[in-house]
Amino acid sequence: MPLNRKATATWSGTGKEGTGHISSTSGALDGIPHTFKTRFENADGKAGTNPEELIAAALASCFTMKLSFVLNAAGSVPDLLTCVATVAMDKVGDGMGVVGIHLELEGRVPGLDETKFKALGEEAKRECPIGRLLRSVPITLDARLV
């Protein structure tokens, strides 16, 4: 049986001057504003969110959870995994598009060496469901133990 998750977005007005809001069934997103400015001009993100930030959050979350499972299967338990996902947009054709995603991973995993950590990170990157979904763009990974 499929596991379904839902989010709802609204939009009113033109693409540049309009406004929208995003909500999710869980309530984690509850009327969060999104506008042209929050997507393309407001670098600090304090005025609302944007689709690329939500994709970055989804991938970072999925990847760290999958990596924990991959580490467990290899006999390791992480004390802490921290992943910063950066979604890069640039001009593509006549518009903008996502051109890549970079994962910056730091981990505290007792008894694991750096080489094995990087290899298991690559496995998790390939196998996490959101990473699979996003395979149309390059996803790179820098991983290090701290």
N, C-alpha and C positions, 0 to 999 in steps of 0.2 A: 504494500500500500504506500503510495507516495506521501512524502512529508511536505506539506505546503506552508510557505511563509508569505505574509502579505504586507505590503506598504501601499499607501495612497498618496498621490501627488495631485495638487490642484494648481491651476494657473489662470490668471485674469489679466487681460491687457496685452499690449504688444510684447514682442520678444525682448526689446531693450528696456522699456519702461514698466513692463508688467511686474507682477509679484505672484509668488506661489508659496505653498506650504506643503510640508511632507510629514506624514504620520505613519506609524507602524502599529500593528495589532498589539505587540508587546507593550507599547507605550514608551519604548526607549526613544522613539522619535514622536513628538507630540506637537504638531503644528509648527515645526521648525521652518523658518522662512528660507526661501531661495529666490534669488533674483539674478538678473544679468550681472549686477555689481558683485554679488557674493560669489558668482562663478568666475568672472573674468577680471575684476578690478580690486577686490578687497582681499589682499594677501593675508591679513591676520585672521580672517574667518570669523570675526566677532559679530558680524551682522547676520549670519546665517550659514547655511551649508551649500554644497553643490554636489552634483553626481560623482565627480572625480574623487572628492573626499570620502564619499560613502563607499565607492569602490575600493579605495585604499583601506578603509576600516574593515570592510568585508574580507579582503584578501589577508590583511595582517592577522585578523582573528582566526580565520580558517587555517591559515598556514601554521600559526603557533600551536593550535590544537592538534593539527595533523602531525606536526613535528614531535609533539609529546608522545603520540601513539607510536611513531616510528622509533623514537628513542627507547620507549618501553619495550618494543619488540626486539631491540638490540641489547636489552639488559640494562638500560640506563634510565634514571629518573631525574629530570631537570629540577634544580632548585628555582631557577627563573629563566624564562625566555622573553626577550623584548625585541619586537620587530617594528621598525618604522617602514611603512610602505609609501612610496612616492609615485603618484601617477603623473606622467608627463604628457602635456598637450602641446601641439604645435600646428602650424598650418598644414593642411592636407587637402590638396586640390583647391577648390574654391572656399573651403571652410576650415574649421578646426577639427582635430581628431586626437584621440589618445595614441601616442606613438611609442610608448613603453612604460614599464613599471619596474621600479627598483626596490628590492627588499634589503634593508640593513638590519641584520640579525646579531644580537648579542645573547650569549647564553652562559649560564652557570650550571655545569653538569659534572658532578663529581665523578672522577675516574675515567673521563672521556678525553681523548686527545683531539687537537685542532683538526687534523686531517679527517678523522672519523666524523667529527661534528659537521664539517663542511659537506662531506659526502651524504650524510643523513639529511642535512638541510636541503640539498639538491633533490633527494628522493621525495621529501615532503613537498617541495615546490612543485614537482611533477605530478604528485598524486592528490593534492588537496582539491576538493570539488570546485572551489571558486577559482583556483589557479587553472584548472582544466577548462573552465568556462572562458577564461580570459586568454587563452592560447593564441588568439588572433594577433596579439602584440607581443613583442619580446619582454620576458620577465627575467631580470637579472638578480643575483643574490650575492651579497657580501656577508660572510658569516665569521664570527670570531668568539672565542671563549673569553670570559672576563673573570 
